[in-house]
């Protein structure tokens, strides 16, 4: 079971006179993550180290710290807290005492993990995208069934005959809702996976 964040979380800790400030947020794409790092980064800080994981995609950056002592521990904190679709930035202001590789790994990983532990989370549900279309006469009764199947309307457009919805549906409930949709529209509605 994986989780994502419901908002942005922060955590700050001083370690041997260095200040570490972590920011974590939910992201949907690598470009969202990079934008978050650019927006939250502190140019006057000594280091702005980060990592993100979105499904099988991940990336991390040590921003001048010795290789493998900052970005990778942040990524390991994301994975250790069972998070996905999450970006974490840890900003460091150097306090004059060198921490050494082990100390850096513990500091960056520990601050990132504590930030994620304190964050509000929600379970990630494996969803499929579906495009469907039905006539105006069937619209209300079809839409009334979406909640029971945890279907979310992502987009909605109208034409001269009816409505076209873009839906996000838990994968485990898509087949059952497709059957209900077909019955309610008496086979006249259009239902197809968005990738088709």
C-alpha positions as a Markdown table, in Angstrom:
| # | Residue | x | y | z |
|---|---|---|---|---|
| 1 | Unk | 0.0 | 0.0 | 0.0 |
| 2 | Unk | 1.4 | 3.4 | -1.1 |
| 3 | Unk | 0.6 | 6.9 | 0.1 |
| 4 | Unk | 0.9 | 10.4 | -1.2 |
| 5 | Unk | 0.6 | 13.7 | 0.7 |
| 6 | Unk | -2.5 | 15.8 | 0.9 |
| 7 | Unk | -0.6 | 19.0 | 1.2 |
| 8 | Unk | 2.8 | 20.5 | 1.7 |
| 9 | Unk | 4.7 | 19.5 | 4.9 |
| 10 | Unk | 7.8 | 21.1 | 6.5 |
| 11 | Unk | 10.3 | 20.0 | 9.1 |
| 12 | Unk | 13.3 | 21.8 | 10.5 |
| 13 | Unk | 16.2 | 20.5 | 12.6 |
| 14 | Unk | 19.6 | 21.8 | 13.7 |
| 15 | Unk | 22.4 | 19.2 | 13.5 |
| 16 | Unk | 25.9 | 20.2 | 14.7 |
| 17 | Unk | 25.2 | 23.9 | 14.0 |
| 18 | Unk | 23.9 | 23.2 | 10.5 |
| 19 | Unk | 20.3 | 24.0 | 9.9 |
| 20 | Unk | 18.3 | 21.5 | 7.8 |
| 21 | Unk | 14.8 | 22.5 | 6.5 |
| 22 | Unk | 12.7 | 19.9 | 4.6 |
| 23 | Unk | 9.8 | 20.6 | 2.3 |
| 24 | Unk | 7.6 | 17.7 | 1.0 |
| 25 | Unk | 4.6 | 17.8 | -1.3 |
| 26 | Unk | 2.6 | 15.6 | -3.7 |
| 27 | Unk | 3.5 | 15.8 | -7.4 |
| 28 | Unk | 2.0 | 14.3 | -10.5 |
| 29 | Unk | 4.9 | 14.6 | -12.9 |
| 30 | Unk | 8.7 | 15.2 | -13.0 |
| 31 | Unk | 8.0 | 18.8 | -14.2 |
| 32 | Unk | 5.8 | 19.3 | -11.1 |
| 33 | Unk | 8.6 | 18.2 | -8.9 |
| 34 | Unk | 11.2 | 20.3 | -10.6 |
| 35 | Unk | 8.9 | 23.4 | -10.4 |
| 36 | Unk | 8.4 | 22.7 | -6.6 |
| 37 | Unk | 12.2 | 22.5 | -6.1 |
| 38 | Unk | 12.7 | 25.8 | -8.0 |
| 39 | Unk | 9.9 | 27.5 | -6.1 |
| 40 | Unk | 11.0 | 26.3 | -2.6 |
| 41 | Unk | 14.7 | 26.3 | -3.1 |
| 42 | Unk | 16.7 | 28.9 | -1.1 |
| 43 | Unk | 19.5 | 30.3 | -3.3 |
| 44 | Unk | 21.5 | 31.7 | -0.4 |
| 45 | Unk | 21.5 | 28.4 | 1.4 |
| 46 | Unk | 24.6 | 26.2 | 1.2 |
| 47 | Unk | 22.8 | 23.2 | -0.4 |
| 48 | Unk | 19.4 | 22.5 | -1.9 |
| 49 | Unk | 19.2 | 18.7 | -2.2 |
| 50 | Unk | 16.2 | 16.8 | -3.4 |
| 51 | Unk | 14.5 | 13.6 | -4.6 |
| 52 | Unk | 11.2 | 12.6 | -6.1 |
| 53 | Unk | 9.5 | 9.3 | -6.9 |
| 54 | Unk | 6.5 | 9.1 | -9.2 |
| 55 | Unk | 5.7 | 5.4 | -9.9 |
| 56 | Unk | 8.8 | 3.9 | -11.5 |
| 57 | Unk | 10.3 | 7.3 | -12.2 |
| 58 | Unk | 12.7 | 8.8 | -9.7 |
| 59 | Unk | 15.5 | 11.3 | -9.6 |
| 60 | Unk | 17.7 | 12.9 | -6.9 |
| 61 | Unk | 20.3 | 15.6 | -6.6 |
| 62 | Unk | 23.2 | 16.1 | -4.1 |
| 63 | Unk | 23.7 | 19.8 | -5.0 |
| 64 | Unk | 27.4 | 19.9 | -4.2 |
| 65 | Unk | 27.3 | 17.5 | -1.2 |
| 66 | Unk | 29.6 | 14.4 | -1.6 |
| 67 | Unk | 28.0 | 11.9 | -4.1 |
| 68 | Unk | 25.3 | 9.7 | -2.5 |
| 69 | Unk | 25.2 | 11.6 | 0.8 |
| 70 | Unk | 22.1 | 13.7 | 0.3 |
| 71 | Unk | 19.8 | 13.0 | -2.7 |
| 72 | Unk | 19.9 | 9.2 | -2.4 |
| 73 | Unk | 19.1 | 9.2 | 1.4 |
| 74 | Unk | 16.2 | 11.6 | 0.7 |
| 75 | Unk | 14.9 | 9.1 | -1.9 |
| 76 | Unk | 15.3 | 6.2 | 0.5 |
| 77 | Unk | 13.3 | 8.2 | 3.1 |
| 78 | Unk | 10.5 | 8.6 | 0.5 |
| 79 | Unk | 10.5 | 4.8 | -0.2 |
| 80 | Unk | 10.9 | 3.9 | 3.5 |
| 81 | Unk | 7.7 | 5.9 | 4.4 |
| 82 | Unk | 5.9 | 4.0 | 1.6 |
| 83 | Unk | 5.3 | 7.3 | -0.4 |
| 84 | Unk | 4.8 | 7.7 | -4.1 |
| 85 | Unk | 4.1 | 10.8 | -6.2 |
| 86 | Unk | 6.1 | 12.8 | -3.7 |
| 87 | Unk | 8.9 | 15.3 | -3.9 |
| 88 | Unk | 11.2 | 16.2 | -1.0 |
| 89 | Unk | 13.6 | 19.2 | -0.9 |
| 90 | Unk | 16.1 | 19.5 | 2.0 |
| 91 | Unk | 17.8 | 22.9 | 2.3 |
| 92 | Unk | 21.0 | 23.1 | 4.4 |
| 93 | Unk | 22.8 | 26.0 | 5.8 |
| 94 | Unk | 26.3 | 25.0 | 6.8 |
| 95 | Unk | 27.2 | 25.7 | 10.4 |
| 96 | Unk | 30.9 | 25.2 | 10.3 |
| 97 | Unk | 31.2 | 21.6 | 11.6 |
| 98 | Unk | 31.7 | 18.9 | 8.9 |
| 99 | Unk | 29.4 | 16.0 | 9.4 |
| 100 | Unk | 31.3 | 13.4 | 7.3 |
| 101 | Unk | 29.6 | 11.1 | 4.8 |
| 102 | Unk | 27.8 | 9.0 | 7.4 |
| 103 | Unk | 26.6 | 12.1 | 9.3 |
| 104 | Unk | 25.3 | 13.7 | 6.0 |
| 105 | Unk | 23.4 | 10.5 | 5.1 |
| 106 | Unk | 21.8 | 10.3 | 8.5 |
| 107 | Unk | 21.0 | 14.1 | 8.5 |
| 108 | Unk | 19.5 | 14.3 | 5.1 |
| 109 | Unk | 17.7 | 11.0 | 5.3 |
| 110 | Unk | 16.5 | 11.6 | 8.9 |
| 111 | Unk | 15.2 | 15.1 | 8.2 |
| 112 | Unk | 13.4 | 13.9 | 5.1 |
| 113 | Unk | 11.8 | 10.9 | 6.9 |
| 114 | Unk | 10.7 | 13.0 | 9.8 |
| 115 | Unk | 9.1 | 15.5 | 7.4 |
| 116 | Unk | 7.2 | 12.7 | 5.7 |
| 117 | Unk | 6.2 | 11.1 | 9.0 |
| 118 | Unk | 4.6 | 14.3 | 10.2 |
| 119 | Unk | 2.8 | 14.9 | 6.8 |
| 120 | Unk | -0.9 | 14.3 | 6.2 |
| 121 | Unk | -1.2 | 11.3 | 3.9 |
| 122 | Unk | -3.8 | 9.5 | 1.9 |
| 123 | Unk | -3.7 | 6.1 | 0.3 |
| 124 | Unk | -3.0 | 6.0 | -3.4 |
| 125 | Unk | -5.6 | 4.2 | -5.4 |
| 126 | Unk | -4.7 | 2.6 | -8.7 |
| 127 | Unk | -7.0 | 4.4 | -11.2 |
| 128 | Unk | -7.8 | 4.0 | -14.8 |
| 129 | Unk | -8.9 | 6.8 | -17.2 |
| 130 | Unk | -12.1 | 6.3 | -19.1 |
| 131 | Unk | -13.9 | 8.5 | -21.6 |
| 132 | Unk | -17.6 | 8.0 | -21.8 |
| 133 | Unk | -20.5 | 9.6 | -23.6 |
| 134 | Unk | -24.3 | 9.5 | -23.0 |
| 135 | Unk | -27.4 | 11.3 | -24.0 |
| 136 | Unk | -28.9 | 14.1 | -21.9 |
| 137 | Unk | -31.8 | 11.8 | -21.0 |
| 138 | Unk | -29.5 | 9.4 | -19.3 |
| 139 | Unk | -27.1 | 11.9 | -17.8 |
| 140 | Unk | -28.5 | 12.4 | -14.3 |
| 141 | Unk | -29.1 | 8.7 | -13.6 |
| 142 | Unk | -25.6 | 7.8 | -14.9 |
| 143 | Unk | -23.9 | 10.5 | -12.9 |
| 144 | Unk | -25.7 | 9.5 | -9.8 |
| 145 | Unk | -23.9 | 6.1 | -9.8 |
| 146 | Unk | -20.3 | 7.6 | -10.0 |
| 147 | Unk | -20.0 | 8.1 | -6.2 |
| 148 | Unk | -20.8 | 4.4 | -5.4 |
| 149 | Unk | -17.9 | 3.4 | -7.7 |
| 150 | Unk | -15.5 | 6.1 | -6.5 |
| 151 | Unk | -15.4 | 7.6 | -10.0 |
| 152 | Unk | -14.1 | 11.1 | -10.3 |
| 153 | Unk | -15.1 | 13.5 | -13.1 |
| 154 | Unk | -11.9 | 14.8 | -14.6 |
| 155 | Unk | -13.4 | 16.6 | -17.6 |
| 156 | Unk | -16.9 | 17.4 | -18.8 |
| 157 | Unk | -18.0 | 18.7 | -22.2 |
| 158 | Unk | -21.4 | 18.9 | -23.8 |
| 159 | Unk | -22.5 | 18.6 | -27.4 |
| 160 | Unk | -25.9 | 18.8 | -29.1 |
| 161 | Unk | -27.0 | 15.4 | -27.9 |
| 162 | Unk | -25.4 | 14.8 | -24.6 |
| 163 | Unk | -22.4 | 14.8 | -22.3 |
| 164 | Unk | -18.8 | 13.5 | -22.6 |
| 165 | Unk | -17.0 | 12.8 | -19.4 |
| 166 | Unk | -13.4 | 12.0 | -18.7 |
| 167 | Unk | -13.4 | 9.8 | -15.6 |
| 168 | Unk | -10.8 | 8.5 | -13.2 |
| 169 | Unk | -12.0 | 5.2 | -11.7 |
| 170 | Unk | -10.3 | 2.7 | -9.3 |
| 171 | Unk | -9.1 | -0.1 | -11.5 |
| 172 | Unk | -10.9 | -2.6 | -9.3 |
| 173 | Unk | -14.3 | -1.0 | -10.0 |
| 174 | Unk | -14.0 | 0.0 | -13.7 |
| 175 | Unk | -15.5 | -3.2 | -15.1 |
| 176 | Unk | -18.5 | -3.1 | -12.8 |
| 177 | Unk | -19.2 | 0.6 | -13.5 |
| 178 | Unk | -18.8 | -0.1 | -17.3 |
| 179 | Unk | -21.6 | -2.8 | -17.0 |
| 180 | Unk | -23.9 | -0.4 | -15.0 |
| 181 | Unk | -23.2 | 2.3 | -17.6 |
| 182 | Unk | -24.1 | 0.0 | -20.4 |
| 183 | Unk | -27.4 | -1.1 | -18.7 |
| 184 | Unk | -28.4 | 2.5 | -17.8 |
| 185 | Unk | -27.8 | 3.8 | -21.4 |
| 186 | Unk | -29.4 | 0.6 | -22.9 |
| 187 | Unk | -26.2 | 0.0 | -24.8 |
| 188 | Unk | -26.4 | 3.5 | -26.5 |
| 189 | Unk | -23.6 | 5.1 | -24.5 |
| 190 | Unk | -19.9 | 5.1 | -25.4 |
| 191 | Unk | -17.4 | 3.7 | -22.9 |
| 192 | Unk | -13.7 | 3.4 | -23.6 |
| 193 | Unk | -10.4 | 3.4 | -21.8 |
| 194 | Unk | -8.8 | 6.8 | -22.5 |
| 195 | Unk | -5.7 | 5.2 | -23.9 |
| 196 | Unk | -7.7 | 3.4 | -26.6 |
